């Protein structure tokens, strides 16, 4: 199994200050259309194909893999991506919270396995290494915040 976590401050010194509501709007946009937030060409398709009062279903092609995710939103707090089909199974969570000092933080955590691969085998170990690297989900959190700031500056948030 792959477990990874990363937390970054929403408003580091020198950056445009974001409110909880602004970050939440960015997270919700990202959940509905990853193409707005991922590097160009990484996500070539991202469509919401079902929607209900409790969740929506997104089908996407990311890094060449077709995936189907069931996504739940806990307003102003948490987005959970359940990997229904694709190379991974499990859940990826983005959580917005205040730390002990009252500073807004954005946290990523996941618990995943790779479908049709040996548990804790070489493929999962390589994936774990990628998740925990500087190019893993910590960088994804930072790029999400950067893109949210860009959308705010463009008046699109």
Residue pairs with C-beta under 8 A, 6 or more apart in sequence:
1 90
1 111
1 112
1 113
1 119
1 120
1 124
2 90
2 110
2 111
2 112
2 113
2 114
2 124
2 127
2 128
2 131
3 109
3 110
3 111
3 112
3 128
4 108
4 109
4 110
4 128
4 131
4 132
4 136
4 137
5 107
5 108
5 109
5 110
6 107
6 108
6 109
6 136
6 137
6 138
6 141
7 105
7 106
7 107
7 108
7 141
8 105
8 106
8 138
8 141
8 142
8 145
9 103
9 104
9 105
9 106
10 18
10 23
10 96
10 103
10 104
10 105
10 106
10 145
11 17
11 18
11 103
11 104
15 145
15 149
16 149
16 152
16 153
18 26
18 104
18 145
18 148
18 149
18 152
20 76
20 96
20 104
21 76
22 148
22 152
22 157
23 96
23 104
23 106
23 145
23 148
24 75
24 76
24 96
25 148
25 157
26 37
26 144
26 145
26 147
26 148
26 151
26 157
27 79
27 94
27 96
27 144
28 73
28 79
29 36
29 37
29 151
29 157
30 36
30 37
30 79
30 94
30 144
30 147
31 56
31 58
31 71
31 73
31 79
31 81
32 46
32 48
32 56
32 58
33 46
34 43
34 46
34 58
34 60
34 62
35 43
35 44
35 46
36 147
36 151
37 143
37 144
37 147
38 62
42 62
42 63
43 60
43 61
43 62
44 61
44 62
45 59
45 60
45 61
46 58
46 59
46 60
46 61
46 62
47 58
47 59
47 60
48 56
48 57
48 58
49 57
49 58
49 59
50 56
50 57
51 57
54 72
55 70
55 71
55 72
55 73
56 70
56 71
57 68
57 69
57 70
57 71
57 84
58 68
58 69
58 71
59 66
59 67
59 68
59 69
60 66
60 67
60 69
61 67
65 86
65 87
66 85
66 86
67 83
67 84
67 85
67 86
67 87
67 88
68 84
68 85
68 86
69 81
69 82
69 83
69 84
69 86
70 81
70 82
70 84
71 79
71 80
71 81
71 82
72 79
72 80
72 82
73 79
74 80
76 96
77 95
77 96
77 97
78 93
78 94
78 95
78 96
79 93
79 94
80 91
80 92
80 93
81 91
81 92
81 93
82 90
82 91
83 89
83 90
83 91
83 92
83 112
86 115
87 114
87 115
88 112
88 113
88 114
88 115
89 112
89 113
89 114
89 115
90 110
90 111
90 112
90 113
91 110
91 111
91 112
92 108
92 109
92 110
92 112
93 107
93 108
93 109
93 110
94 106
94 107
94 108
94 141
94 144
95 106
95 107
95 108
95 109
96 104
96 105
96 106
96 107
97 104
97 105
97 107
98 104
98 105
99 105
106 141
106 144
106 145
107 141
108 137
108 138
108 140
108 141
110 131
110 137
112 127
113 119
113 124
114 123
114 124
114 127
117 123
117 124
118 124
130 136
131 137
148 157
151 157
